[in-house]
C-alpha cells in the first residue's frame, strides 16, 4: 500500500512539473511578435499618373478652297514660314477659263441692260423686261466675282508663322476642296510653345485642378525631366459616352464591356531646349496634394474598425515582450507608401506594427484527475 501511495505522489509531482513547463511554453508560444516601423516626419506628396501626347500649342492644316491640281509647292519639310508667304500654287487653267467666260457674260449683260434702260425710257420696253435685264446683269457680275476669287485661290499662302511639319503634297497631286475631307497640302505648326494632352482616369479626375503642377518624361530623353501645369480640364469624357446619340450606339458594347472612363486634361509644357516633338508619348505625374514636415506612418500600418482608423503602437514589458496598443488616428494626405497623421496620440520615433504574426492557440490543459472522490489514477 505504501508503495502505491509513493508511486501516486511521484506521478502527481511529475504531472505538476510537466504542467508548469507546458504552461510556460504555451505562454511564450502565444505571445505574438510584430514587425515594426517608426513614426517619422517627412515631406509628403500625392501624385496622379497619366499618359498623354505632346502637341504644338498652335497648328494649322493648309488646304485648298477649290478643286485643282497642285502646280508647284514652294516649301519643304522643317522650313520656317511666315504668315502671308506663298507656299504653293495650283494649276489655274480651268478657273482662268471660267473667269474669262464670266467676264464675257458680264459684258453682254451690261450692254443688254444699257439698251433696255434706253428703250424703257421711251416706252419701247416694259418694266418687267427692264427688271429681267437688271437680274441678268447682277447674276453675271456675281459669277465674275466668284471666278476671280477662285483665281486668287490658286495661290496658297501660310495663315500663320511656324514650321512646315511633315512632307507637303507633291506637284501633280489633285487638291480636292471640301469641308469634311479636303486634301491637306501641308501642315504648319508653331513649335515655340507646346502642350501635352493627357487622359486621366475618372477615379483620379476629381483630384486634378487647373494650375496644379506636373512633371513628365518621354522615351526619347529618359534622363530629362520636363515640367508642366494644368491649363484645361475637359467637361466631358473622351468618348462622350453620356451623350444620347453616342450612348445609344454603344449600349450593346457597354453592357458586355465595362470600359474605363477617361477625361482629357491639357498641360502647358515649356520646352526651352526645344527637345519635344509632336506625337511623343509623355508620362506624367500630377501633384494633387503636398504637405511639408508631416507626421507620417506607413500605409500598411493603418487599420480600421467600427470606431475608425487606428494603428497598433508597440511597447515592451519588463520581460521585453511586445505589447500592442490601439491608437486611433485621423488620416490626412496619402502618398505612395506613407500617410499623414492629422491627429492622434502618436509622436515621432514611436514604434507601430506594420504586420504581425497571429498567436498560436493555447494547447488544451491536461485534465489531471484530482485525488478524492475520483480516487487515484489507474495503475
C-alpha positions in Angstrom: 0.0 0.0 0.0 2.8 2.4 0.9 4.4 1.6 -2.5 1.2 2.5 -4.3 0.9 5.8 -2.4 4.5 6.7 -3.2 4.1 5.9 -6.9 0.9 8.2 -7.0 2.9 11.0 -5.3 5.7 10.7 -7.9 3.2 10.8 -10.7 1.5 13.9 -9.3 4.8 15.7 -8.9 5.8 14.8 -12.4 2.4 15.9 -13.8 2.7 19.2 -11.8 6.2 19.9 -13.2 5.1 19.0 -16.7 2.1 21.2 -16.5 4.1 24.1 -15.2 6.7 23.6 -18.1 3.9 23.2 -20.6 2.0 26.3 -19.3 5.2 28.5 -19.5 5.9 27.2 -23.0 2.4 27.8 -24.1 2.5 31.4 -22.9 5.8 32.0 -24.7 4.3 30.5 -27.8 1.2 32.5 -27.5 3.0 35.9 -27.3 2.7 37.5 -30.8 5.6 39.1 -32.5 5.2 42.2 -34.6 7.2 43.8 -37.4 7.5 47.4 -36.6 8.3 50.7 -38.2 8.8 54.1 -36.6 6.6 57.2 -36.8 8.6 59.8 -38.9 8.3 63.3 -40.2 8.7 63.9 -43.9 7.5 66.0 -46.9 4.5 64.1 -48.3 3.4 64.4 -51.9 0.4 62.8 -53.6 0.5 62.4 -57.3 -1.8 61.1 -60.1 -0.3 59.4 -63.0 -1.4 59.9 -66.6 -0.2 59.3 -70.2 -0.5 61.9 -72.9 0.8 63.2 -76.2 3.0 66.2 -77.0 1.3 68.7 -79.3 2.2 72.1 -80.7 0.1 74.8 -79.0 -0.9 76.3 -82.4 -1.0 74.4 -85.7 -3.0 74.5 -88.9 -3.7 72.3 -91.9 -3.4 74.2 -95.2 -5.8 73.0 -97.8 -7.4 74.5 -101.0 -10.8 76.2 -101.3 -11.1 75.0 -104.9 -10.5 71.7 -106.6 -7.4 71.9 -108.8 -4.2 70.1 -109.5 -1.1 71.3 -107.5 1.3 73.0 -109.9 4.1 73.9 -107.5 5.0 73.5 -103.8 7.4 76.2 -102.7 8.4 75.0 -99.2 9.9 71.9 -97.8 9.6 70.0 -94.5 11.1 71.7 -91.5 11.2 75.1 -93.3 10.2 78.2 -91.4 7.4 80.2 -93.0 5.7 83.5 -92.1 2.1 84.5 -92.3 1.2 85.5 -95.9 4.1 83.7 -97.5 3.2 81.9 -100.8 3.7 78.1 -100.1 2.0 76.5 -103.1 0.5 77.3 -106.5 -2.4 75.4 -108.1 -3.0 74.9 -111.8 -5.3 77.8 -112.7 -6.1 77.0 -116.4 -9.7 75.9 -115.6 -10.5 78.8 -113.3 -8.9 81.2 -115.7 -11.2 80.0 -118.5 -14.2 80.2 -116.1 -13.2 83.8 -115.2 -12.9 84.8 -118.9 -16.3 83.3 -119.7 -17.8 85.2 -116.7 -16.2 88.4 -117.9 -17.7 87.9 -121.4 -21.1 87.2 -119.9 -21.0 90.3 -117.7 -20.1 92.5 -120.7 -23.1 91.2 -122.7 -25.4 91.6 -119.7 -24.1 95.1 -119.2 -24.8 96.1 -122.8 -28.2 94.5 -122.7 -29.1 96.3 -119.6 -28.0 99.6 -121.1 -30.1 99.1 -124.2 -33.2 98.0 -122.2 -32.9 101.1 -120.0 -32.9 103.4 -123.0 -35.9 101.7 -124.6 -37.8 101.7 -121.3 -37.4 105.4 -121.1 -39.1 105.9 -124.4 -41.8 103.3 -123.7 -40.4 100.6 -126.0 -39.7 98.2 -123.2 -41.8 97.2 -120.2 -40.8 97.4 -116.6 -40.7 93.6 -116.4 -38.2 93.5 -119.2 -36.0 96.1 -117.5 -36.1 94.1 -114.3 -35.1 90.9 -116.2 -32.2 92.7 -117.8 -31.1 94.0 -114.4 -31.3 90.5 -112.9 -29.2 89.0 -115.7 -26.6 91.7 -115.1 -26.4 91.1 -111.4 -26.1 87.4 -111.9 -23.3 87.8 -114.4 -21.5 90.2 -112.0 -21.7 87.7 -109.1 -20.4 84.9 -111.3 -17.4 87.0 -112.3 -16.6 87.9 -108.7 -16.7 84.2 -107.8 -14.4 83.3 -110.7 -12.0 86.0 -109.8 -12.0 84.7 -106.2 -11.3 81.2 -107.5 -8.3 82.5 -109.5 -6.9 84.1 -106.4 -7.3 80.8 -104.5 -4.8 79.2 -106.9 -2.1 81.0 -104.8 -1.9 79.3 -101.4 -0.4 81.4 -98.6 0.7 80.5 -95.0 -2.0 81.5 -92.5 0.5 81.8 -89.6 4.1 81.9 -88.7 5.6 78.5 -88.0 7.5 75.5 -89.3 6.3 73.0 -92.0 5.8 69.7 -90.2 5.8 66.6 -92.3 6.2 66.3 -96.1 4.0 68.6 -98.1 2.0 67.2 -101.0 3.9 66.9 -104.3 3.3 68.8 -107.6 0.7 67.0 -109.7 -1.5 65.9 -106.8 -5.2 66.8 -107.1 -6.2 69.1 -104.3 -9.8 68.5 -103.5 -11.8 71.2 -101.7 -14.4 70.3 -99.2 -15.5 70.7 -95.5 -15.4 67.1 -94.5 -12.3 65.6 -96.1 -10.3 68.2 -98.0 -6.8 67.4 -99.3 -4.2 68.7 -96.8 -1.4 70.3 -98.9 0.8 70.9 -95.9 0.8 71.4 -92.1 2.3 74.4 -90.3 3.0 74.4 -86.5 4.3 76.9 -84.1 6.8 74.8 -82.1 7.9 77.6 -79.8 5.0 76.7 -77.5 3.9 73.1 -76.7 1.3 71.3 -74.7 0.5 67.8 -73.5 -3.0 66.4 -73.9 -3.4 63.5 -71.5 -6.1 61.0 -70.4 -6.9 60.9 -66.7 -8.9 58.1 -65.1 -12.3 59.0 -63.7 -11.2 57.8 -60.3 -8.5 60.5 -60.3 -10.0 63.4 -62.2 -11.7 64.8 -59.1 -8.2 65.4 -57.6 -6.9 67.3 -60.6 -7.3 71.1 -60.6 -6.3 73.9 -63.1 -3.0 75.3 -62.1 -1.6 72.2 -60.5 2.0 71.3 -61.4 3.2 68.1 -63.0 6.4 66.6 -64.3 6.8 64.2 -67.2 9.4 62.3 -69.3 9.5 60.9 -72.8 11.2 57.8 -74.1 13.5 59.8 -76.4 15.1 61.6 -73.4 14.8 59.2 -70.4 17.2 61.3 -68.2 15.4 64.6 -68.9 12.6 65.8 -66.6 10.1 68.2 -68.1 7.7 70.4 -66.1 4.1 71.2 -66.9 1.0 72.8 -65.5 -2.7 72.1 -65.9 -4.4 74.6 -68.1 -7.7 72.9 -69.0 -9.9 70.0 -67.8 -12.4 68.7 -70.3 -16.0 68.7 -69.0 -16.9 65.5 -71.0 -15.2 62.1 -71.2 -13.1 61.2 -74.2 -15.8 59.2 -75.9 -18.8 61.5 -74.9 -20.4 58.3 -73.5 -23.0 60.4 -71.7 -24.4 61.7 -75.0 -27.7 60.2 -76.1 -26.5 59.6 -79.6 -23.2 58.1 -78.6 -24.6 56.0 -75.7 -27.4 54.5 -77.8 -24.9 53.4 -80.5 -22.6 51.8 -77.9 -25.1 50.5 -75.4 -24.7 46.9 -76.6 -20.9 47.1 -76.2 -21.0 48.8 -72.8 -23.2 46.1 -71.3 -20.6 43.5 -72.1 -17.5 45.6 -71.6 -17.2 47.9 -68.7 -14.6 50.2 -70.1 -12.8 52.8 -68.0 -13.9 56.4 -68.4 -11.2 59.0 -69.2 -11.1 62.8 -69.3 -8.8 64.9 -71.3 -6.5 67.2 -69.3 -4.4 69.8 -71.1 -1.0 70.9 -69.8 1.2 73.8 -70.8 4.7 72.3 -71.4 7.6 74.7 -71.6 10.4 73.3 -73.8 13.4 75.8 -73.6 15.8 73.2 -75.1 13.4 72.5 -78.0 13.6 68.8 -77.4 10.0 67.8 -77.6 8.5 66.7 -80.9 4.8 66.4 -81.8 3.2 63.0 -81.0 5.8 62.0 -78.4 4.3 60.0 -75.5 4.5 61.8 -72.2 4.2 60.0 -68.9 3.0 62.5 -66.3 3.0 62.7 -62.5 0.5 65.4 -61.5 1.0 66.8 -58.0 -2.5 66.9 -56.5 -1.5 67.3 -52.8 1.5 68.3 -50.8 2.3 68.8 -47.1 5.7 69.7 -45.5 7.2 68.1 -42.4 4.1 65.9 -41.8 3.9 63.3 -39.1 3.6 60.1 -41.1 3.1 56.3 -40.8 3.3 53.6 -43.4 0.0 53.0 -45.1 0.4 49.3 -44.3 0.2 50.2 -40.6 -3.3 51.8 -40.8 -6.2 49.5 -39.9 -9.9 50.3 -39.4 -12.8 49.1 -37.2 -16.2 50.4 -36.2 -14.6 53.3 -34.4 -12.4 54.5 -37.3 -8.8 54.3 -38.3 -6.1 53.2 -35.9 -2.5 51.9 -35.6 -1.0 49.4 -33.2 1.5 51.2 -31.0 4.2 48.8 -29.8 5.7 49.0 -26.3 7.6 46.3 -24.2 7.0 44.9 -20.8 9.7 44.1 -18.2 10.4 40.8 -19.9 10.9 42.5 -23.3 7.7 41.1 -24.7 6.0 43.3 -27.3 2.7 44.8 -26.3 0.3 46.3 -28.9 -2.0 49.2 -28.0 -4.6 50.6 -30.4 -4.2 54.3 -31.0 -7.0 55.9 -33.1 -5.9 58.5 -35.6 -7.3 60.8 -38.2 -5.5 60.3 -41.5 -4.6 63.2 -43.9 -2.8 63.1 -47.2 -2.0 59.8 -48.7 1.4 59.3 -50.5 2.6 56.3 -52.3 3.8 54.5 -49.2 3.1 56.8 -46.3 0.0 58.6 -45.0 -0.2 61.8 -42.9 -1.4 61.5 -39.3 -3.6 64.6 -39.0 -4.4 63.9 -35.3 -3.8 61.1 -32.8 -1.7 60.2 -29.8 1.5 59.5 -31.7 5.0 61.0 -31.6 8.0 60.8 -33.8 10.0 57.6 -33.3 7.1 55.7 -31.8 7.1 52.1 -32.9 4.0 50.8 -34.7 3.1 47.5 -36.1 3.1 47.1 -39.9 2.4 43.3 -39.9 2.1 40.8 -37.1 2.1 37.0 -36.7 -1.1 35.7 -35.2 -0.6 34.0 -31.8 -0.9 30.3 -31.8 -3.8 28.7 -30.0 -3.0 27.5 -26.5 -3.0 23.8 -26.2 -5.6 22.2 -24.0 -4.6 21.9 -20.4 -4.1 18.3 -19.4 -7.0 17.0 -17.4 -5.4 15.6 -14.3 -7.9 13.9 -12.1 -7.7 15.0 -8.5 -7.5 12.6 -5.6 -10.5 12.2 -3.5 -13.9 11.4 -5.0 -12.4 10.0 -8.1 -9.6 8.1 -6.5 -6.1 7.9 -7.7 -5.2 7.5 -11.4 -5.5 3.9 -12.5 -2.3 2.0 -12.1 
